[in-house]
Amino acid sequence: MKTLKNVVIYTKDHCPFCARVKNYLTSEKVDFKQIRVDDDPKTYLELKERTNLQTVPQVFVDGEFIGSATDFFSWIDG
């Protein structure tokens, strides 16, 4: 398994893909910081400009942008 440190996930409240990533991290006992963007349009806009990705979750590991849930699980398996 890849080393998962300094994990930050940008999420929305009712996002099943966000829940899947959070559940995986929790099951692996990985600490992570969650930033909800559904209540913070400014942060969401800045995030979309930074990553050029419109969807959530957006996952960062140790400062590196990994991508969406699909990207994250591909990265973990790779």
C-alpha positions as a Markdown table, in Angstrom:
| # | Residue | x | y | z |
|---|---|---|---|---|
| 1 | Met | 0.0 | 0.0 | 0.0 |
| 2 | Lys | 1.2 | 3.5 | -0.7 |
| 3 | Thr | 2.1 | 5.7 | 2.2 |
| 4 | Leu | -0.8 | 7.9 | 3.1 |
| 5 | Lys | 0.3 | 10.9 | 5.0 |
| 6 | Asn | -1.0 | 14.5 | 5.2 |
| 7 | Val | -4.2 | 13.4 | 3.4 |
| 8 | Val | -6.7 | 16.2 | 2.6 |
| 9 | Ile | -10.0 | 15.5 | 0.9 |
| 10 | Tyr | -12.3 | 18.2 | -0.5 |
| 11 | Thr | -15.9 | 16.9 | -0.2 |
| 12 | Lys | -19.6 | 17.6 | -0.4 |
| 13 | Asp | -22.0 | 16.3 | 2.2 |
| 14 | His | -24.2 | 13.9 | 0.2 |
| 15 | Cys | -21.5 | 12.6 | -2.2 |
| 16 | Pro | -21.3 | 8.8 | -2.4 |
| 17 | Phe | -17.8 | 8.9 | -3.9 |
| 18 | Cys | -16.6 | 11.1 | -1.1 |
| 19 | Ala | -18.0 | 8.6 | 1.4 |
| 20 | Arg | -16.3 | 5.8 | -0.3 |
| 21 | Val | -12.8 | 7.4 | 0.0 |
| 22 | Lys | -13.4 | 8.5 | 3.6 |
| 23 | Asn | -14.6 | 4.9 | 4.5 |
| 24 | Tyr | -11.5 | 3.4 | 2.9 |
| 25 | Leu | -9.2 | 5.8 | 4.8 |
| 26 | Thr | -11.0 | 5.2 | 8.1 |
| 27 | Ser | -10.8 | 1.4 | 7.6 |
| 28 | Glu | -7.1 | 1.7 | 7.0 |
| 29 | Lys | -6.8 | 3.9 | 10.1 |
| 30 | Val | -5.4 | 6.8 | 8.0 |
| 31 | Asp | -5.8 | 10.3 | 9.5 |
| 32 | Phe | -7.2 | 12.8 | 7.0 |
| 33 | Lys | -8.5 | 16.3 | 6.9 |
| 34 | Gln | -11.8 | 16.9 | 5.3 |
| 35 | Ile | -12.7 | 20.2 | 3.8 |
| 36 | Arg | -16.4 | 20.5 | 2.9 |
| 37 | Val | -16.9 | 22.8 | -0.1 |
| 38 | Asp | -20.7 | 22.7 | -0.3 |
| 39 | Asp | -20.9 | 25.4 | 2.3 |
| 40 | Asp | -17.9 | 27.4 | 1.0 |
| 41 | Pro | -18.3 | 28.5 | -2.6 |
| 42 | Lys | -15.1 | 30.6 | -2.6 |
| 43 | Thr | -13.0 | 27.6 | -1.5 |
| 44 | Tyr | -14.7 | 25.4 | -4.1 |
| 45 | Leu | -14.0 | 27.9 | -6.9 |
| 46 | Glu | -10.3 | 28.2 | -5.8 |
| 47 | Leu | -10.1 | 24.4 | -5.8 |
| 48 | Lys | -11.5 | 24.0 | -9.3 |
| 49 | Glu | -9.2 | 26.7 | -10.6 |
| 50 | Arg | -6.2 | 24.9 | -8.9 |
| 51 | Thr | -7.0 | 21.4 | -10.1 |
| 52 | Asn | -9.1 | 22.0 | -13.3 |
| 53 | Leu | -11.5 | 19.3 | -11.9 |
| 54 | Gln | -15.2 | 20.1 | -11.4 |
| 55 | Thr | -16.1 | 17.1 | -9.2 |
| 56 | Val | -15.6 | 15.9 | -5.7 |
| 57 | Pro | -13.9 | 14.3 | -3.9 |
| 58 | Gln | -10.6 | 15.8 | -4.7 |
| 59 | Val | -7.8 | 14.0 | -2.9 |
| 60 | Phe | -4.4 | 15.3 | -2.0 |
| 61 | Val | -1.7 | 13.2 | -0.4 |
| 62 | Asp | 1.4 | 14.9 | 1.1 |
| 63 | Gly | 0.6 | 18.0 | -1.0 |
| 64 | Glu | 0.3 | 16.1 | -4.2 |
| 65 | Phe | -3.0 | 16.2 | -6.1 |
| 66 | Ile | -4.1 | 12.7 | -6.7 |
| 67 | Gly | -7.5 | 13.4 | -8.3 |
| 68 | Ser | -11.0 | 12.1 | -7.9 |
| 69 | Ala | -12.2 | 8.9 | -6.1 |
| 70 | Thr | -11.5 | 6.9 | -9.2 |
| 71 | Asp | -8.0 | 8.4 | -9.5 |
| 72 | Phe | -7.3 | 7.8 | -5.8 |
| 73 | Phe | -8.2 | 4.1 | -6.0 |
| 74 | Ser | -6.2 | 3.6 | -9.2 |
| 75 | Trp | -3.2 | 5.4 | -7.5 |
| 76 | Ile | -3.6 | 3.2 | -4.4 |
| 77 | Asp | -3.6 | 0.0 | -6.5 |
| 78 | Gly | -0.8 | 1.1 | -8.8 |
